[in-house]
Amino acid sequence: MFGFGLGKLLLLAIVVAAVWYAFKTVGGQSQRRPGKVREKRKQTADSIDKMDKCPVCGTYVVADRAANCGRKGCPY
């Protein structure tokens, strides 16, 4: 009725298995290099800076590199 024969079902199973195997292979390569992943995560964590809220204007500025916003009473 729908045209599903044994050959088409077998071909579908082969395609699904090939796609599953391809994803498994690609996903396994990233797990084999944990040093590079850890190094990249460390670089990202090191690039995060502490932010302080300016009591005058209310904007957040990087604590180490804060500059005067130009408003009267700005502590930076």
FENSULTA-V495710 format. One record per pair of residues at least 24 apart in sequence whose C-alpha atoms are under 10 Angstrom apart, sorted by the first residue. I is the first residue (numbers start at 1). J is the second residue. D is the distance in Angstrom with one decimal. If there is no record, write none. Layout:
i:j:d
I:J:D
I:J:D
This chain:
none
